[in-house]
Amino acid sequence: MRRALVTGASSEIGAAVSESLANAGNDVTLLANVNLAKAEATSATIRGAGGSARALQLDLGDDAACAEQLGRLAAEAPFQIFVHCAGAHRDKPFAGMSFEEWTSVIDVNLNTFFVALRPIIMPMIRTRWGRIIAVSSLTGVAGNRGQSNYAAAKGGLHPLIKTLSREYGSRGLTANVVAPGLIDTAATRQEKNWDDLVSISASGRAGHPWEVAALVAFLASEAAGYISGQTICIDGGTT
């Protein structure tokens, strides 16, 4: 049984990813901060179905605490699957954006990837098998009005993943980006222009968290061992 670490596990996509990885036979640690109860509920669901999971509260903005706690967990048993679902956005046109609004989104979407992965990557490398998956966004590929900070943060994951793929491919690690388009969640349903957003998709509908999770679970599997350094859009034909 391989160990998986999922950041942003309290989100709907993070929860679906965690369940899919557990259904594939992995032991899953769900990281959350302010919404720990949601991650705990997901881990309870996984255990109720016979899987192995636990929720862990951790502020990925605290590098020292993460290095200590995640480093200790990885020393006990290496994580071989890392899925970065943590994310947040604060939308505003670029000209009216404050520096704090810019940096806070960069911190949550991009810097937390570094903070969470760095303490666990050396134990992963020593196993000579690993899967690193960053959940980005179609905005990180194509940009979007009012989301310059979010586009920069999510877009920054793409060359980072390619670099990790080149650095550690010979050690049995793969690294890929999954870039969802419009996904039907409680948060996206609140968008005032929901119907317009749906109409953009060539499939005529929004995607579902479980569809993103299915792609992530495949990339985390043995079967995906020759797929690395890629950005895979899951957007119903929008791009």
Secondary structure by P-SEA (a helix, b strand, c coil): cbbbbbcccccaaaaaaaaaaaaaccbbbbbbccaaaaaaaaaaaaaaacccbbbbbbccccaaaaaaaaaaaaaaccccbbbbccccccccccccccaaaaaaaaaaccaaaaaaccccaaaaaaaccbbbbbbccccccccccccaaaaaaaaaaaaaaaaaaaacccccbbbbbbbbccccccccccccaaaaaaaaccccccccaaaaaaaaaaaacccccccccbbbbcccccc
